[in-house]
Amino acid sequence: MTEEIYLHDANIEAVEIDVIGKVLRMRVSRHVGPASRDRIPTTIEFRNVQSFSGILNFEALASNAWAGNISDWEPSSGFGVSYVYFVRGVASVHADEPIIP
C-alpha cells in the first residue's frame, strides 16, 4: 500500500525519532498524485526501527522547497530497508514496512 503513496516533489518538514520506542516519523507535505497541484500533510511512520542513516543538505532542501525537495522513495515491503531520496541527499530506514497512520 505504501508504494502507492506519491512522494515525488513532496517536501520534508520534520523527522521525529523515538529511540526507546524504536519509531521514526517523517512529516511531509505531498501531492495526492502526479496531476495534483495541492499538497496534503502526511506522516510516514516506521516501527521496529533497527537503524536509520541519512545525509541531508538543509540548504538544498530549503532552496528547493518551492518545487519539492523529495525526489522519490522506495518503501520496503515487509521488514527491510526503505529509502527516501531528497534533493542532494538520501535517508535509509531499516524497519518494518512503513505505514501512514
C-alpha positions as CSV (number, residue, x, y, z in Angstrom):
1,M,0.0,0.0,0.0
2,T,2.8,2.5,0.8
3,E,4.3,2.0,-2.6
4,E,1.1,3.8,-3.9
5,I,1.9,6.9,-1.8
6,Y,3.2,9.5,-4.2
7,L,6.2,11.4,-2.8
8,H,7.7,12.9,-6.0
9,D,8.0,16.7,-5.4
10,A,6.9,16.4,-1.8
11,N,8.5,18.4,1.0
12,I,10.1,17.0,4.1
13,E,9.0,19.1,7.1
14,A,10.3,17.2,10.2
15,V,11.9,13.9,11.3
16,E,10.9,12.6,14.8
17,I,13.0,9.8,16.4
18,D,11.7,7.8,19.4
19,V,14.8,5.7,20.3
20,I,13.2,3.9,23.2
21,G,10.0,3.1,21.2
22,K,12.1,2.3,18.1
23,V,9.9,4.6,16.0
24,L,10.8,7.1,13.3
25,R,8.3,9.5,11.8
26,M,8.7,11.7,8.8
27,R,6.3,14.5,8.4
28,V,5.9,15.5,4.8
29,S,3.6,17.6,2.6
30,R,2.8,15.7,-0.6
31,H,0.7,15.7,-3.7
32,V,-2.1,13.2,-3.9
33,G,-1.0,12.1,-7.3
34,P,1.0,13.3,-10.4
35,A,-1.7,15.6,-11.6
36,S,-2.4,17.2,-8.2
37,R,-1.1,20.7,-7.5
38,D,-2.1,20.9,-3.9
39,R,-0.1,19.3,-1.1
40,I,-1.6,17.5,1.9
41,P,0.2,16.8,5.3
42,T,1.2,13.2,5.8
43,T,3.1,11.4,8.4
44,I,5.1,8.3,7.4
45,E,5.8,6.0,10.4
46,F,8.5,3.4,10.6
47,R,8.1,1.0,13.5
48,N,10.6,-1.6,14.9
49,V,13.4,0.6,13.6
50,Q,16.8,-1.2,13.7
51,S,18.8,1.6,12.1
52,F,18.5,4.9,10.4
53,S,21.1,6.6,8.2
54,G,20.9,9.8,6.2
55,I,22.6,12.7,4.6
56,L,20.6,15.8,4.1
57,N,21.7,19.1,2.8
58,F,19.5,21.6,4.6
59,E,20.4,24.5,2.3
60,A,19.4,22.4,-0.8
61,L,16.2,21.2,1.0
62,A,15.2,24.8,1.8
63,S,16.0,26.3,-1.6
64,N,14.1,23.6,-3.4
65,A,11.0,23.6,-1.1
66,W,9.1,25.7,-3.6
67,A,9.2,22.8,-6.2
68,G,9.5,19.9,-3.7
69,N,12.6,18.6,-2.1
70,I,11.8,14.9,-2.1
71,S,12.7,13.2,-5.4
72,D,11.1,9.8,-4.7
73,W,11.1,6.9,-2.3
74,E,11.4,3.1,-2.2
75,P,9.4,1.8,0.7
76,S,10.2,-1.7,2.0
77,S,7.6,-4.4,1.6
78,G,7.6,-6.1,5.0
79,F,10.6,-5.8,7.2
80,G,13.6,-4.3,5.3
81,V,15.2,-1.1,4.2
82,S,13.2,1.9,2.9
83,Y,14.9,4.7,1.1
84,V,13.8,8.3,0.7
85,Y,15.6,10.3,-1.9
86,F,16.0,14.1,-1.4
87,V,17.5,16.9,-3.4
88,R,21.2,16.2,-2.7
89,G,20.5,13.6,0.0
90,V,19.1,10.2,1.0
91,A,17.7,8.6,4.1
92,S,17.5,4.8,4.7
93,V,15.4,3.3,7.5
94,H,15.8,-0.4,8.4
95,A,12.4,-1.3,9.9
96,D,9.0,-2.8,9.4
97,E,7.1,-1.7,6.3
98,P,6.3,2.0,6.6
99,I,2.7,2.9,7.4
100,I,0.6,6.0,7.1
101,P,-1.3,6.1,10.4
